[in-house]
Amino acid sequence: MYFELLQIRLIAHVQQRVQRGELTERGLARHTGISQPHLHNMLKGARVLSPQMADLLLHHLHITLLDLLDADELAAHQRTGQPG
C-alpha cells in the first residue's frame, strides 16, 4: 500500500460525498480551514493533497486511513497488523 493510493482514495471519497450532496466544497473548506479554491483544485487534481491537508479532511469526515482500504486490504491488515 502506498500513500499516493490512499491520497487518491481520500480524494475520491470526498468527491463522492460532494456528488451525493452530503457536503459541499465550500462547507468542507470552511470547516477544515483549507481555502475553497485550493480544495477545489485538489479535488480536480490540479494541486497535490498534502499529508497535513489529508489529516484535516480525515478528521473532519470522521474517517481513518483504514476506512479507505478495500475488503482484501482490510482483512490483510487485521491478520498481520499491516495494510495489504
Biotite code that builds the C-alpha atoms (Angstrom):
import biotite.structure as struc

atoms = struc.array([
    struc.Atom([0.000, 0.000, 0.000], chain_id="A", res_id=1, res_name="MET", atom_name="CA", element="C"),
    struc.Atom([1.376, 3.365, -0.972], chain_id="A", res_id=2, res_name="TYR", atom_name="CA", element="C"),
    struc.Atom([0.437, 6.741, 0.442], chain_id="A", res_id=3, res_name="PHE", atom_name="CA", element="C"),
    struc.Atom([-0.305, 8.052, -3.059], chain_id="A", res_id=4, res_name="GLU", atom_name="CA", element="C"),
    struc.Atom([-3.028, 5.422, -3.453], chain_id="A", res_id=5, res_name="LEU", atom_name="CA", element="C"),
    struc.Atom([-4.544, 6.430, -0.116], chain_id="A", res_id=6, res_name="LEU", atom_name="CA", element="C"),
    struc.Atom([-4.480, 10.083, -1.236], chain_id="A", res_id=7, res_name="GLN", atom_name="CA", element="C"),
    struc.Atom([-6.343, 9.133, -4.416], chain_id="A", res_id=8, res_name="ILE", atom_name="CA", element="C"),
    struc.Atom([-8.912, 7.182, -2.423], chain_id="A", res_id=9, res_name="ARG", atom_name="CA", element="C"),
    struc.Atom([-9.412, 10.038, 0.036], chain_id="A", res_id=10, res_name="LEU", atom_name="CA", element="C"),
    struc.Atom([-9.978, 12.484, -2.815], chain_id="A", res_id=11, res_name="ILE", atom_name="CA", element="C"),
    struc.Atom([-12.422, 10.046, -4.441], chain_id="A", res_id=12, res_name="ALA", atom_name="CA", element="C"),
    struc.Atom([-14.239, 9.655, -1.115], chain_id="A", res_id=13, res_name="HIS", atom_name="CA", element="C"),
    struc.Atom([-14.624, 13.432, -0.774], chain_id="A", res_id=14, res_name="VAL", atom_name="CA", element="C"),
    struc.Atom([-15.723, 13.764, -4.413], chain_id="A", res_id=15, res_name="GLN", atom_name="CA", element="C"),
    struc.Atom([-18.387, 11.074, -3.930], chain_id="A", res_id=16, res_name="GLN", atom_name="CA", element="C"),
    struc.Atom([-19.753, 12.763, -0.818], chain_id="A", res_id=17, res_name="ARG", atom_name="CA", element="C"),
    struc.Atom([-19.912, 16.101, -2.649], chain_id="A", res_id=18, res_name="VAL", atom_name="CA", element="C"),
    struc.Atom([-21.679, 14.469, -5.613], chain_id="A", res_id=19, res_name="GLN", atom_name="CA", element="C"),
    struc.Atom([-24.213, 12.801, -3.297], chain_id="A", res_id=20, res_name="ARG", atom_name="CA", element="C"),
    struc.Atom([-24.899, 16.159, -1.674], chain_id="A", res_id=21, res_name="GLY", atom_name="CA", element="C"),
    struc.Atom([-23.634, 15.090, 1.756], chain_id="A", res_id=22, res_name="GLU", atom_name="CA", element="C"),
    struc.Atom([-21.285, 18.061, 1.867], chain_id="A", res_id=23, res_name="LEU", atom_name="CA", element="C"),
    struc.Atom([-20.187, 20.994, -0.233], chain_id="A", res_id=24, res_name="THR", atom_name="CA", element="C"),
    struc.Atom([-16.711, 22.108, -1.173], chain_id="A", res_id=25, res_name="GLU", atom_name="CA", element="C"),
    struc.Atom([-17.418, 25.480, 0.422], chain_id="A", res_id=26, res_name="ARG", atom_name="CA", element="C"),
    struc.Atom([-18.621, 23.966, 3.696], chain_id="A", res_id=27, res_name="GLY", atom_name="CA", element="C"),
    struc.Atom([-15.750, 21.491, 3.835], chain_id="A", res_id=28, res_name="LEU", atom_name="CA", element="C"),
    struc.Atom([-13.267, 24.291, 3.167], chain_id="A", res_id=29, res_name="ALA", atom_name="CA", element="C"),
    struc.Atom([-14.778, 26.402, 5.938], chain_id="A", res_id=30, res_name="ARG", atom_name="CA", element="C"),
    struc.Atom([-14.674, 23.562, 8.480], chain_id="A", res_id=31, res_name="HIS", atom_name="CA", element="C"),
    struc.Atom([-11.135, 22.439, 7.641], chain_id="A", res_id=32, res_name="THR", atom_name="CA", element="C"),
    struc.Atom([-9.525, 25.845, 7.166], chain_id="A", res_id=33, res_name="GLY", atom_name="CA", element="C"),
    struc.Atom([-8.487, 24.960, 3.611], chain_id="A", res_id=34, res_name="ILE", atom_name="CA", element="C"),
    struc.Atom([-9.346, 27.688, 1.109], chain_id="A", res_id=35, res_name="SER", atom_name="CA", element="C"),
    struc.Atom([-12.211, 26.712, -1.195], chain_id="A", res_id=36, res_name="GLN", atom_name="CA", element="C"),
    struc.Atom([-10.186, 27.306, -4.386], chain_id="A", res_id=37, res_name="PRO", atom_name="CA", element="C"),
    struc.Atom([-7.308, 25.201, -3.027], chain_id="A", res_id=38, res_name="HIS", atom_name="CA", element="C"),
    struc.Atom([-9.693, 22.403, -2.007], chain_id="A", res_id=39, res_name="LEU", atom_name="CA", element="C"),
    struc.Atom([-11.392, 22.541, -5.410], chain_id="A", res_id=40, res_name="HIS", atom_name="CA", element="C"),
    struc.Atom([-8.041, 22.288, -7.184], chain_id="A", res_id=41, res_name="ASN", atom_name="CA", element="C"),
    struc.Atom([-7.011, 19.315, -5.007], chain_id="A", res_id=42, res_name="MET", atom_name="CA", element="C"),
    struc.Atom([-10.248, 17.513, -5.819], chain_id="A", res_id=43, res_name="LEU", atom_name="CA", element="C"),
    struc.Atom([-9.739, 18.176, -9.536], chain_id="A", res_id=44, res_name="LYS", atom_name="CA", element="C"),
    struc.Atom([-6.092, 17.019, -9.439], chain_id="A", res_id=45, res_name="GLY", atom_name="CA", element="C"),
    struc.Atom([-4.558, 20.413, -10.196], chain_id="A", res_id=46, res_name="ALA", atom_name="CA", element="C"),
    struc.Atom([-2.977, 20.591, -6.705], chain_id="A", res_id=47, res_name="ARG", atom_name="CA", element="C"),
    struc.Atom([-1.381, 17.890, -4.576], chain_id="A", res_id=48, res_name="VAL", atom_name="CA", element="C"),
    struc.Atom([-3.105, 16.770, -1.390], chain_id="A", res_id=49, res_name="LEU", atom_name="CA", element="C"),
    struc.Atom([-0.506, 17.286, 1.336], chain_id="A", res_id=50, res_name="SER", atom_name="CA", element="C"),
    struc.Atom([-0.353, 14.989, 4.362], chain_id="A", res_id=51, res_name="PRO", atom_name="CA", element="C"),
    struc.Atom([-1.427, 17.902, 6.580], chain_id="A", res_id=52, res_name="GLN", atom_name="CA", element="C"),
    struc.Atom([-4.493, 18.604, 4.458], chain_id="A", res_id=53, res_name="MET", atom_name="CA", element="C"),
    struc.Atom([-5.289, 14.891, 4.284], chain_id="A", res_id=54, res_name="ALA", atom_name="CA", element="C"),
    struc.Atom([-5.265, 14.852, 8.099], chain_id="A", res_id=55, res_name="ASP", atom_name="CA", element="C"),
    struc.Atom([-7.673, 17.806, 8.192], chain_id="A", res_id=56, res_name="LEU", atom_name="CA", element="C"),
    struc.Atom([-10.053, 16.057, 5.800], chain_id="A", res_id=57, res_name="LEU", atom_name="CA", element="C"),
    struc.Atom([-9.862, 12.716, 7.619], chain_id="A", res_id=58, res_name="LEU", atom_name="CA", element="C"),
    struc.Atom([-10.521, 14.420, 10.948], chain_id="A", res_id=59, res_name="HIS", atom_name="CA", element="C"),
    struc.Atom([-13.482, 16.441, 9.679], chain_id="A", res_id=60, res_name="HIS", atom_name="CA", element="C"),
    struc.Atom([-15.022, 13.467, 7.858], chain_id="A", res_id=61, res_name="LEU", atom_name="CA", element="C"),
    struc.Atom([-14.551, 11.255, 10.950], chain_id="A", res_id=62, res_name="HIS", atom_name="CA", element="C"),
    struc.Atom([-12.732, 8.550, 8.996], chain_id="A", res_id=63, res_name="ILE", atom_name="CA", element="C"),
    struc.Atom([-9.303, 6.930, 9.249], chain_id="A", res_id=64, res_name="THR", atom_name="CA", element="C"),
    struc.Atom([-6.945, 5.571, 6.636], chain_id="A", res_id=65, res_name="LEU", atom_name="CA", element="C"),
    struc.Atom([-8.332, 2.114, 7.425], chain_id="A", res_id=66, res_name="LEU", atom_name="CA", element="C"),
    struc.Atom([-11.702, 3.280, 6.112], chain_id="A", res_id=67, res_name="ASP", atom_name="CA", element="C"),
    struc.Atom([-10.046, 3.833, 2.723], chain_id="A", res_id=68, res_name="LEU", atom_name="CA", element="C"),
    struc.Atom([-8.868, 0.212, 2.412], chain_id="A", res_id=69, res_name="LEU", atom_name="CA", element="C"),
    struc.Atom([-10.827, -2.307, 0.375], chain_id="A", res_id=70, res_name="ASP", atom_name="CA", element="C"),
    struc.Atom([-12.054, -5.557, 1.970], chain_id="A", res_id=71, res_name="ALA", atom_name="CA", element="C"),
    struc.Atom([-8.977, -7.623, 0.993], chain_id="A", res_id=72, res_name="ASP", atom_name="CA", element="C"),
    struc.Atom([-6.569, -4.980, 2.250], chain_id="A", res_id=73, res_name="GLU", atom_name="CA", element="C"),
    struc.Atom([-8.509, -4.618, 5.484], chain_id="A", res_id=74, res_name="LEU", atom_name="CA", element="C"),
    struc.Atom([-8.510, -8.393, 6.016], chain_id="A", res_id=75, res_name="ALA", atom_name="CA", element="C"),
    struc.Atom([-4.745, -8.493, 5.446], chain_id="A", res_id=76, res_name="ALA", atom_name="CA", element="C"),
    struc.Atom([-4.311, -5.653, 7.922], chain_id="A", res_id=77, res_name="HIS", atom_name="CA", element="C"),
    struc.Atom([-6.375, -7.464, 10.532], chain_id="A", res_id=78, res_name="GLN", atom_name="CA", element="C"),
    struc.Atom([-4.365, -10.683, 10.065], chain_id="A", res_id=79, res_name="ARG", atom_name="CA", element="C"),
    struc.Atom([-0.925, -9.104, 10.167], chain_id="A", res_id=80, res_name="THR", atom_name="CA", element="C"),
    struc.Atom([-1.406, -5.666, 11.650], chain_id="A", res_id=81, res_name="GLY", atom_name="CA", element="C"),
    struc.Atom([-0.055, -4.239, 8.381], chain_id="A", res_id=82, res_name="GLN", atom_name="CA", element="C"),
    struc.Atom([-2.055, -2.856, 5.428], chain_id="A", res_id=83, res_name="PRO", atom_name="CA", element="C"),
    struc.Atom([-2.122, -5.219, 2.466], chain_id="A", res_id=84, res_name="GLY", atom_name="CA", element="C"),
])
